[in-house]
Amino acid sequence: MYYFDTDRMMSEGLKVSFDHKIEILKEQLECAVAIVIGAGSGLSTSAGYTYAGQRFHQYFDDFYKTYGISDMYSGGFYPFDHLELFWGFWCRQIWVNRYAPIPSNLYQKLYAIVKEKEYFVLTTNVDHCFQRSGFEKQRLYYTQGDYGLFQSSHPQNASLHKTYDNYESIRQMIEAQGFTIGPKGELLSPTNKEVSMYIPTELIPVCEDDGQWMTTNLRIDNSFVEDEGWHQASNRYHAFLTKHEGAHILYLELGVGMNTPVIIKYPFWQYTKENPHAFYACLNKGEAYCPQEIANRSICIDGDIGAVLQNLTT
C-alpha cells in the first residue's frame, strides 16, 4: 500500500505540489524492489550536453560561418562533399560528447541514488555517461549506439556484427586539425592559429575487415551494427525484467521525448499497466505526462532533472 494515496488525489482532481511529488518519488525509490531507468537526451541536456548555443560555437564556429550549421545535431546530417570534411566535423562531435570531461556531476548524483538498489539502465543516449559515472557496465543497455565506436559503412561478412574502438583514431584527427587535448581530456583551441575543418586523407578510417570506409556506430539507418556486446546487453535487460516480473518495480523515465517513444516511454507505460505493483515516474522539462490508465500509480514532474535529483538527495 503506497503511503501517498495518488489514486484518490487524481480522482478528486487535487493538485500535487512539487515538494509532494518529491516525497512520493523518494518513497518509491526506497520501497521498490527494482528500478529500471529509462534515459533519453533530456538527461544529458540537463547534465550540460547542450548541442547548440555557446557550447556549439565554442567548438564549431567555423562550420557555422562556412556552412550555416547551427547545432551539433543537425550538423551530423549535413551532406559533406568530402570524407576529410565529414570527419573534420565528426571527430569534434565525438570528442566533446564522449571523451572530454562530462560537464556536470548529474550522472554521479543519479548513481548515488540508485547504486544500492537492484537497477538496470535502458538508454537511447550515445555519450557513455552512465559507465563513465560509475554505473556497472553489466547493468547498461545502449540501444542506439556509442560515440566511442566505429562500424563499417557497408557491413558485410566479418564486419557485419562487429564494431571498433575509435579513441586513438579520433584523437589523431583532433590533433591533426590543430587542437590540443588537455590533461583531463578537454578540447583546447590554439591561441595563435586557426584550426582546420578537415582531417588529412590518411586519417580517414578504413575497416580492417572489409576495406570499406568506417562510419559512426549510431542508429540512423538499416546499416546500424548491433554487435555482440549490444546483444548481450539486450539479453541482460530482458532477463532483468523477467526476474522482477510482478514485483514492486519503479520505472524511472528521465528526459525521454517523442523521437523514439517505442524504445522507452511506451513500453514503460505498458509494463506499469500490466503490473499492479509497478510505479511509473516521468521527469522531463516540458514533457511530463502519462496515460490516464496508470495515473494512480504514476508521478510526473515537469522540471529540470538536475533540480529534481538535487531535491531527492537533500
Phi, psi and chi 1 to 4 in degrees:
 res  aa     phi    psi   chi1   chi2   chi3   chi4
   1 MET       -  124.0 -177.6   74.2  176.1      -
   2 TYR   -74.5  139.1  -57.9  122.4      -      -
   3 TYR   -62.7  -39.9 -179.9   78.6      -      -
   4 PHE   -92.1  122.2  -65.9  100.4      -      -
   5 ASP   -82.5   75.9 -168.6   -8.3      -      -
   6 THR   -66.7  -28.2   52.6      -      -      -
   7 ASP   -60.6  -48.3 -167.1    6.8      -      -
   8 ARG   -65.2  -41.2  178.7 -175.4   65.0   81.9
   9 MET   -63.8  -40.8  -59.6  179.8   79.2      -
  10 MET   -67.9  -44.3  -66.5  -65.6 -178.9      -
  11 SER   -66.7  -29.7   64.4      -      -      -
  12 GLU   -92.2    1.5  -63.7  179.6    5.9      -
  13 GLY    70.0   24.9      -      -      -      -
  14 LEU   -77.4  138.7  -60.6  177.4      -      -
  15 LYS   -82.7  128.6 -175.5  175.8  178.2   63.3
  16 VAL   -95.5  122.5 -176.5      -      -      -
  17 SER   -71.7  163.2   69.5      -      -      -
  18 PHE   -59.0  -46.9  175.5   81.5      -      -
  19 ASP   -61.8  -38.1  -70.6  -18.5      -      -
  20 HIS   -66.1  -41.1 -159.3  167.5      -      -
  21 LYS   -61.9  -39.5  -70.5  179.8  178.2 -179.1
  22 ILE   -61.2  -42.6  -67.2  -64.4      -      -
  23 GLU   -65.2  -39.0  -68.2  -55.1  -48.1      -
  24 ILE   -62.2  -45.7  -65.6  172.0      -      -
  25 LEU   -66.1  -38.5 -175.1   51.5      -      -
  26 LYS   -59.1  -43.3  -79.4 -176.4  177.6  179.2
  27 GLU   -63.9  -42.8 -179.2 -174.8  -89.2      -
  28 GLN   -64.7  -40.7  -69.5  -59.2  -41.0      -
  29 LEU   -62.4  -35.2  -74.1  163.8      -      -
  30 GLU   -77.2  -40.0  179.9  179.5  -12.9      -
  31 CYS   -89.4  -22.2  -63.2      -      -      -
  32 ALA   -63.0  139.5      -      -      -      -
  33 VAL   -71.3  -35.0  171.8      -      -      -
  34 ALA  -147.7  153.9      -      -      -      -
  35 ILE  -127.0  127.4  -60.1  169.9      -      -
  36 VAL  -109.2  117.1  179.1      -      -      -
  37 ILE   -92.9  125.5  -62.8  171.0      -      -
  38 GLY  -112.1  112.8      -      -      -      -
  39 ALA  -116.0  129.8      -      -      -      -
  40 GLY  -115.4 -170.8      -      -      -      -
  41 SER   -63.6  -25.6   59.9      -      -      -
  42 GLY   -61.5  -29.0      -      -      -      -
  43 LEU   -67.3  -47.1  177.9   60.6      -      -
  44 SER   -68.3  -33.4  -77.9      -      -      -
  45 THR   -60.4  -45.1  -61.4      -      -      -
  46 SER   -63.1  -29.4 -176.3      -      -      -
  47 ALA   -77.7   -7.1      -      -      -      -
  48 GLY   113.4    0.5      -      -      -      -
  49 TYR   -84.4   68.7  -79.0  103.2      -      -
  50 THR   -82.3  138.3   51.8      -      -      -
  51 TYR  -101.6    2.2  -85.4   33.1      -      -
  52 ALA  -136.1 -176.8      -      -      -      -
  53 GLY    71.5 -147.0      -      -      -      -
  54 GLN   -59.0  -42.8 -173.6  -85.7  -27.3      -
  55 ARG   -65.0  -37.8 -173.3  168.0  178.9  -93.8
  56 PHE   -64.5  -48.9  168.9   77.2      -      -
  57 HIS   -67.3  -25.7  -72.9  -75.8      -      -
  58 GLN   -61.0  -35.2  179.5  179.6   -6.7      -
  59 TYR  -112.7  -17.6  -57.6  113.1      -      -
  60 PHE  -131.0   23.5  -63.4   92.4      -      -
  61 ASP   -62.8  -31.7 -159.0   51.0      -      -
  62 ASP   -66.6  -36.6   47.2   -2.9      -      -
  63 PHE   -70.3  -32.1  -77.5   90.2      -      -
  64 TYR   -67.1  -46.8  167.5   70.9      -      -
  65 LYS   -69.6  -33.2  -68.0  176.1  178.2  176.6
  66 THR   -88.5  -40.0  -55.6      -      -      -
  67 TYR  -118.3   -4.0  -63.2   98.8      -      -
  68 GLY    75.1   12.3      -      -      -      -
  69 ILE   -67.9  127.2  -62.2  171.3      -      -
  70 SER  -109.5   -5.7   58.4      -      -      -
  71 ASP  -161.0  162.2   63.2   88.0      -      -
  72 MET   -66.4  -36.7  -68.0 -175.5 -132.0      -
  73 TYR   -64.3  -53.7 -178.4   76.7      -      -
  74 SER   -66.4  -31.1   62.6      -      -      -
  75 GLY   -62.0  -28.6      -      -      -      -
  76 GLY   -66.4  -16.3      -      -      -      -
  77 PHE  -108.2    5.2  -64.3   93.7      -      -
  78 TYR   -68.1  136.4 -168.3   89.8      -      -
  79 PRO   -82.4   73.5   30.7  -35.2      -      -
  80 PHE   -63.0  140.8  -66.1  111.5      -      -
  81 ASP   -77.7  -23.6  -67.9  -25.8      -      -
  82 HIS  -129.5  142.7  -54.5  -73.8      -      -
  83 LEU   -64.5  -29.3  -76.2  171.9      -      -
  84 GLU   -62.3  -34.1  -68.8   86.3  -10.1      -
  85 LEU   -81.5  -40.3 -167.2   56.4      -      -
  86 PHE   -54.1  -50.3  171.7   88.9      -      -
  87 TRP   -75.8  -22.6  -76.3  112.3      -      -
  88 GLY   -61.4  -38.1      -      -      -      -
  89 PHE   -76.4  -48.5  179.6   90.0      -      -
  90 TRP   -70.5  -31.0  -91.5  103.5      -      -
  91 CYS   -64.3  -36.3   70.0      -      -      -
  92 ARG   -68.8  -45.1  -59.4 -174.6 -159.2  178.5
  93 GLN   -56.1  -46.0  169.1  105.6  -48.7      -
  94 ILE   -67.8  -44.1  -69.7  169.6      -      -
  95 TRP   -63.9  -50.5 -169.2  -89.9      -      -
  96 VAL   -71.8  -21.7  -60.1      -      -      -
  97 ASN  -106.3    1.4  -66.1  -46.7      -      -
  98 ARG  -134.3  -39.6  173.7   64.9  171.9   80.9
  99 TYR  -110.1  -27.7  -65.0  120.0      -      -
 100 ALA   -68.9  161.6      -      -      -      -
 101 PRO   -57.1  142.9  -24.9   34.3      -      -
 102 ILE   -63.8  133.2  -60.1  172.9      -      -
 103 PRO   -61.7  -23.3  -24.3   34.2      -      -
 104 SER  -147.8  177.7   75.1      -      -      -
 105 ASN   -98.7   23.2   65.4  -10.5      -      -
 106 LEU   -59.6  -45.0  179.4   60.7      -      -
 107 TYR   -64.6  -35.1  -82.6   85.4      -      -
 108 GLN   -65.4  -37.4  -67.6  173.7  -39.6      -
 109 LYS   -63.3  -41.9  -72.7 -177.7  179.2  178.7
 110 LEU   -63.6  -42.0  177.6   60.0      -      -
 111 TYR   -61.9  -41.0  178.8   60.2      -      -
 112 ALA   -61.3  -30.3      -      -      -      -
 113 ILE   -73.8  -36.1  -68.4  170.7      -      -
 114 VAL  -110.2   -6.1  -56.5      -      -      -
 115 LYS   -62.7  -26.4   65.7  179.8 -179.4  179.9
 116 GLU   -90.1   -0.4  -58.7  -61.1  -29.9      -
 117 LYS  -100.6  166.7  -55.8  -70.7  -66.6 -172.6
 118 GLU   -76.6  111.7  -88.2  -80.0  -71.5      -
 119 TYR  -135.1  159.4   73.0   84.6      -      -
 120 PHE  -147.0  146.1 -153.3   99.8      -      -
 121 VAL  -115.4  125.5  176.1      -      -      -
 122 LEU  -113.5  121.7  171.6   68.7      -      -
 123 THR  -141.0  146.5 -177.6      -      -      -
 124 THR   -95.7   -2.3   54.9      -      -      -
 125 ASN   -73.9  149.8  -65.2  -16.3      -      -
 126 VAL  -120.3   13.9  -64.3      -      -      -
 127 ASP   -92.9   -3.4   47.1   34.3      -      -
 128 HIS    67.8   20.5 -142.5   60.7      -      -
 129 CYS   -67.0  -31.1  -75.0      -      -      -
 130 PHE   -61.7  -53.7  -77.4  101.9      -      -
 131 GLN   -66.2  -35.1 -165.9  166.6  -27.5      -
 132 ARG   -70.9  -13.5  -63.6  170.6   66.6 -164.0
 133 SER  -109.0   11.4  -60.3      -      -      -
 134 GLY   110.4  -12.4      -      -      -      -
 135 PHE   -63.3  142.1  -72.6   79.3      -      -
 136 GLU   -69.5  133.0  -62.9  175.6   42.0      -
 137 LYS   -56.9  -36.8  179.6  180.0  179.6 -179.5
 138 GLN   -72.3   -5.1  -58.2  -57.0  -52.8      -
 139 ARG  -112.9   21.8  -64.0  174.8 -179.7  -96.2
 140 LEU  -125.1  138.7  -56.0  174.8      -      -
 141 TYR  -133.5  103.2  178.1   22.0      -      -
 142 TYR   -89.6  104.4  -66.1   88.7      -      -
 143 THR   -78.6  -27.3   65.6      -      -      -
 144 GLN  -106.9    6.8  -55.9  -59.2   83.6      -
 145 GLY   116.4 -166.7      -      -      -      -
 146 ASP  -152.5  126.3 -175.7  -14.8      -      -
 147 TYR   -57.2  -22.6  -86.5  143.9      -      -
 148 GLY   -85.2    8.1      -      -      -      -
 149 LEU  -126.2  143.6  -61.5  174.5      -      -
 150 PHE   -96.8  162.5  -74.7  149.3      -      -
 151 GLN  -145.7  164.9   67.1  165.3   69.9      -
 152 SER   -66.6  143.8  171.0      -      -      -
 153 SER   -71.5  -21.3   56.5      -      -      -
 154 HIS  -136.6   75.3  -64.4   87.6      -      -
 155 PRO   -59.2  134.7  -19.5   31.2      -      -
 156 GLN  -161.6  151.1   53.3 -168.0  -65.5      -
 157 ASN    50.7 -117.9  -59.5  -36.7      -      -
 158 ALA   -65.5  -25.7      -      -      -      -
 159 SER   -92.9   -0.3   68.3      -      -      -
 160 LEU   -62.7  -33.5 -168.5   58.8      -      -
 161 HIS  -129.0   38.1  -58.2  -68.6      -      -
 162 LYS  -131.0  139.7 -169.5  173.7  178.9 -179.6
 163 THR  -121.3  169.4   56.6      -      -      -
 164 TYR  -138.9  130.9  -50.9   81.5      -      -
 165 ASP   -61.6  137.9 -176.8   83.8      -      -
 166 ASN  -117.1    7.6   67.1   18.1      -      -
 167 TYR   -54.6  -54.8  175.6   83.6      -      -
 168 GLU   -64.3  -40.7  -70.9  -61.3  -26.0      -
 169 SER   -64.2  -44.5 -178.5      -      -      -
 170 ILE   -66.1  -39.0  -65.8  -62.6      -      -
 171 ARG   -62.3  -42.9 -176.6  173.6 -175.0  126.3
 172 GLN   -61.9  -41.9  -69.3  176.2   20.4      -
 173 MET   -60.7  -46.5  -65.0 -179.7 -166.6      -
 174 ILE   -58.7  -49.0  -74.2  -70.6      -      -
 175 GLU   -69.0  -32.0  -67.7  175.4  -23.0      -
 176 ALA   -67.9  -26.2      -      -      -      -
 177 GLN   -74.9  -15.8  -75.1 -173.5  -55.2      -
 178 GLY   113.3   -2.2      -      -      -      -
 179 PHE   -77.7  162.5  -69.4   99.6      -      -
 180 THR  -122.0  155.2   56.1      -      -      -
 181 ILE  -105.2  124.4  -53.3  -61.8      -      -
 182 GLY   -73.1  173.1      -      -      -      -
 183 PRO   -62.6  -23.3   20.7  -32.5      -      -
 184 LYS  -103.5    8.2  -64.1 -178.5  179.2 -179.8
 185 GLY    94.7    4.2      -      -      -      -
 186 GLU   -69.1  146.6   59.0  -90.0   37.9      -
 187 LEU   -90.4  120.5 -173.2   62.3      -      -
 188 LEU  -117.1  127.0  -55.4  174.4      -      -
 189 SER   -83.6  143.1  -59.8      -      -      -
 190 PRO   -67.6  150.1   25.9  -34.4      -      -
 191 THR   -92.8  -16.0   56.6      -      -      -
 192 ASN  -113.7    5.9   57.5  -12.0      -      -
 193 LYS  -159.1  161.8   65.5  175.4 -177.7  178.8
 194 GLU   -83.4  150.5  -67.7 -174.7   -2.2      -
 195 VAL   -86.8  156.6  -65.0      -      -      -
 196 SER   -87.4  146.8  173.2      -      -      -
 197 MET   -83.8  -10.8  -70.0 -170.9  -68.6      -
 198 TYR  -104.6  162.5  -64.9   79.4      -      -
 199 ILE  -113.6  157.4   66.7  162.6      -      -
 200 PRO   -62.6  145.3  -22.5   33.9      -      -
 201 THR   -55.6  -36.8  -58.5      -      -      -
 202 GLU   -68.9  -10.5   60.4  -92.5   22.7      -
 203 LEU   -95.6   -3.1  -68.3 -176.5      -      -
 204 ILE   -62.5  122.6  -64.5  173.3      -      -
 205 PRO   -73.9  136.1   26.0  -33.0      -      -
 206 VAL  -121.1  136.3  178.3      -      -      -
 207 CYS   -68.0  126.6 -179.2      -      -      -
 208 GLU   -71.8  -17.1   62.0 -169.8   37.2      -
 209 ASP   -96.9  -25.7  -71.3  -51.2      -      -
 210 ASP  -134.1   -1.3   62.2   21.4      -      -
 211 GLY    77.1    2.9      -      -      -      -
 212 GLN   -83.2  158.7  -59.8  -71.9  -31.7      -
 213 TRP   -62.0  143.6  -57.8  120.0      -      -
 214 MET   -78.5  160.8  -70.3  -75.6 -151.8      -
 215 THR  -144.7 -176.1 -170.4      -      -      -
 216 THR   -78.2  146.5   54.7      -      -      -
 217 ASN   -89.2   71.3  179.9 -128.6      -      -
 218 LEU  -128.2  142.0  -55.3  175.6      -      -
 219 ARG   -79.9   91.5 -168.2 -174.0  -63.5  -82.8
 220 ILE  -118.4  -14.6   58.0  175.3      -      -
 221 ASP  -158.6 -171.4   56.7   32.5      -      -
 222 ASN   -74.1   -3.6  -69.2  -27.3      -      -
 223 SER   -87.9   -0.7   68.1      -      -      -
 224 PHE   -56.4  130.1  174.5   70.9      -      -
 225 VAL   -91.6  120.7  169.9      -      -      -
 226 GLU   -97.4   99.5  -61.8  173.6   -7.1      -
 227 ASP   -82.6 -175.9   62.5   11.0      -      -
 228 GLU   -59.8  -41.7 -178.7  179.5   -4.9      -
 229 GLY   -62.4  -37.5      -      -      -      -
 230 TRP   -62.0  -45.9 -172.5   97.0      -      -
 231 HIS   -69.2  -36.3  -74.9  -76.2      -      -
 232 GLN   -63.7  -41.9  -69.9  175.1   -9.0      -
 233 ALA   -64.5  -40.6      -      -      -      -
 234 SER   -60.5  -44.2  175.3      -      -      -
 235 ASN   -64.3  -40.8  -69.0  -22.2      -      -
 236 ARG   -64.7  -39.5  -72.3 -167.2  -65.2  -93.0
 237 TYR   -62.4  -48.8  172.0   63.2      -      -
 238 HIS   -69.3  -30.4  -70.8   97.4      -      -
 239 ALA   -66.9  -36.8      -      -      -      -
 240 PHE   -63.8  -45.1 -174.4   89.9      -      -
 241 LEU   -61.3  -42.5  -65.4  179.7      -      -
 242 THR   -65.4  -41.1  -60.2      -      -      -
 243 LYS   -59.3  -37.7  176.1 -177.4  177.3 -179.0
 244 HIS  -105.7   17.2  -61.2  -71.8      -      -
 245 GLU   -59.4  127.5 -172.3  174.0    2.0      -
 246 GLY    84.4   -4.1      -      -      -      -
 247 ALA   -87.8  172.7      -      -      -      -
 248 HIS   -75.7   93.8 -177.9  177.9      -      -
 249 ILE  -114.8  137.4 -174.3  167.0      -      -
 250 LEU  -101.1  119.9  171.2   61.9      -      -
 251 TYR   -94.8  105.8  -67.6   98.6      -      -
 252 LEU  -103.4  102.9 -179.8   59.2      -      -
 253 GLU   -97.6  125.7 -178.2 -173.5  -59.8      -
 254 LEU  -125.1  110.3  -54.6  172.3      -      -
 255 GLY    66.8   32.8      -      -      -      -
 256 VAL   -96.2  121.2  176.0      -      -      -
 257 GLY   -97.0 -154.0      -      -      -      -
 258 MET  -107.5   17.4  -66.7  -58.3  -70.6      -
 259 ASN   -69.2  -45.4  -77.3  -19.4      -      -
 260 THR  -135.8   62.7   52.3      -      -      -
 261 PRO   -66.7  -20.3   26.7  -35.8      -      -
 262 VAL   -73.5  -11.9  -63.8      -      -      -
 263 ILE   -86.2  -43.3  -63.7  174.6      -      -
 264 ILE  -121.0  -59.4  -62.5  173.2      -      -
 265 LYS   -60.1  -56.0 -174.0  178.4  -68.2  -68.4
 266 TYR   -63.1  -44.9  -68.0  169.0      -      -
 267 PRO   -60.6  -39.9  -26.8   37.1      -      -
 268 PHE   -61.5  -42.4  -83.3   20.4      -      -
 269 TRP   -59.6  -45.6  -70.1   -7.7      -      -
 270 GLN   -66.2  -44.1 -172.7   65.3   30.4      -
 271 TYR   -61.2  -39.9  -62.2  154.4      -      -
 272 THR   -66.9  -41.4  -55.8      -      -      -
 273 LYS   -62.3  -41.2 -179.9 -178.9  177.6 -179.1
 274 GLU   -75.8  -24.7  -66.4  172.0  -10.6      -
 275 ASN  -111.8  107.4  177.5    4.7      -      -
 276 PRO   -65.2  -12.2   23.6  -33.8      -      -
 277 HIS   -97.1   -2.6  -58.6  -68.5      -      -
 278 ALA   -84.8  158.7      -      -      -      -
 279 PHE  -136.6  141.1 -164.0   92.8      -      -
 280 TYR  -115.6  131.1  169.6   74.5      -      -
 281 ALA  -126.5  128.8      -      -      -      -
 282 CYS  -119.2  118.8  175.2      -      -      -
 283 LEU  -114.1  115.1  -79.9   57.3      -      -
 284 ASN  -164.6  129.0 -157.2   -6.2      -      -
 285 LYS   -76.5  111.6 -169.1  172.2 -175.6  178.8
 286 GLY    89.8  -10.8      -      -      -      -
 287 GLU  -140.3   52.0  -68.2 -172.8   75.7      -
 288 ALA  -107.1  107.4      -      -      -      -
 289 TYR  -160.6  170.0   51.7   86.2      -      -
 290 CYS  -154.5  163.9   69.4      -      -      -
 291 PRO   -67.5  151.5  -16.4   29.3      -      -
 292 GLN   -60.0  -31.3 -173.6   61.7   36.9      -
 293 GLU   -60.5  -25.6  -70.3   86.4  -14.7      -
 294 ILE  -118.7   12.6   61.3  169.8      -      -
 295 ALA   -60.2  -30.8      -      -      -      -
 296 ASN   -75.6   -9.6   63.5  -42.1      -      -
 297 ARG  -127.9   41.8  -72.0 -178.2  -71.5  111.5
 298 SER  -143.9  155.8  -60.0      -      -      -
 299 ILE  -139.1  129.2 -161.4   73.7      -      -
 300 CYS  -120.2  121.9  -60.9      -      -      -
 301 ILE  -116.5  112.7  -57.5  178.3      -      -
 302 ASP   -89.6  103.3 -176.0  -11.4      -      -
 303 GLY   174.7  177.5      -      -      -      -
 304 ASP   -68.0  129.0  178.0   70.2      -      -
 305 ILE   -62.2  -37.8  -63.8  171.8      -      -
 306 GLY   -60.5  -41.4      -      -      -      -
 307 ALA   -65.7  -38.7      -      -      -      -
 308 VAL   -64.6  -47.4  174.6      -      -      -
 309 LEU   -63.5  -35.0  -64.2 -172.7      -      -
 310 GLN   -61.5  -43.5 -178.2   63.4   36.9      -
 311 ASN   -66.1  -30.1  -82.5  -86.6      -      -
 312 LEU   -72.0  -21.6  -71.4  174.3      -      -
 313 THR  -104.0    5.8   56.3      -      -      -
 314 THR  -114.8      -   56.2      -      -      -
